Amino acid sequence: MIDAAPQTLADCLSHLPPVVRLRLLAFMHLVEDPAAMKAALEITPSGSMRLTLDAAVTPCPTHHH
């Protein structure tokens, strides 16, 4: 079951729109290396939230998302 998990996850992710995959990737980078990302959380009085992630490092040119 453990061996199949990465492939199953990759299959699920391939069905998501590109912008969703990009957001998930940015969030994963934040979790893995918080020092490499800047995060800003905005909460409006109505209760809506916006999380903005900004990479503090230049990504490798081979990664195109």
N, C-alpha and C positions, 0 to 999 in steps of 0.2 A: 504494500500500500504506500509506503514512504517513497519507493522508487517511482511510482506513477504520479505522485502529487505534483512535481514540477511540470510535467507534460500536461496534466489536467488543467493546472493553473494557466499555462501558456495558451491552451485551447480556449479557455474562458476569456482570457484577455484579448485574444484575436477577434472576438465578436464585439468588443466595445469600440465606440467611435475613437478616432485618434486623439481628440482633445481629452477624453476621459483617461486614456492610457497615459498621456503626458502628465495629467494631474496626479495620477496614482504614482507614476515614476518620481515626480518631484516630492511627493509626500514620503515615499520610501527613502529617498536620499536624505530628507530631513530627519527621519527616524534613525537611519544608519550613521549619519555624521552631522549632528546638529551644528557643529562649528563651521561647516562648509556652506551653510544656508542661513539666510536671514529670513525671519518669519514675522509677519505683522497680522494680527487678528483684529478686525474691526467689527463691532457689534452696534447696530443702529437701535434707537429707542423702540422701533417696531419689532425687534428681535431677530432680524436677519443678520447673518454673519458672513464675513468674507475673510478668507485666509489667503494672504499673498506670500508666495515663496520666491525668493530671489537667490540665485546661486552666487556665492562669494568667489567661486573659482570659474575659470573658463572651461567649458566641457571639451572633451576630446573631439576632434573633427570627425571621427568615424561614427559618432553617435548622432544620428539624425532621427528626431521623433516628430 
